[in-house]
Amino acid sequence: MPRTTKKPDLHLVTDDTPTTLSSPTRSSPITPQVESAVYDLMRAPETTAERVKRLQAEAHALALEEVEAMNRLLAQAAERARDIAAGGEAYPVGAREIAGRLATELPQKVETLRMILNRAG
């Protein structure tokens, strides 16, 4: 028996309004993300150079996100260190001393990272 393959009824939408994929059995909405995925399937394959460039751009963006997250954590740590340094007798003397130094140093590090991110971004 010969196999017959029925081509799907796909529609490319140029605006953000959802449309449907029609098939004999069901109809389902297409979101813009699905639409772009369908469009990407219809594009010619990437060359190796294009793929390398795209992956490098993704890696760069992810690295910037990681540094931004670290910077937020350092800012939070500086705030916590200030609280501990000012916490009085409830905290051990050595802990207050280290927290005091961190409260002084971390905001400078946060600002330095912020400037680096602004140049890199």
Beta strands, then each sheet from edge to edge (+ up, - down):
strand 1: 19-22
strand 2: 27-30
sheet 1: 1+ 2-
end
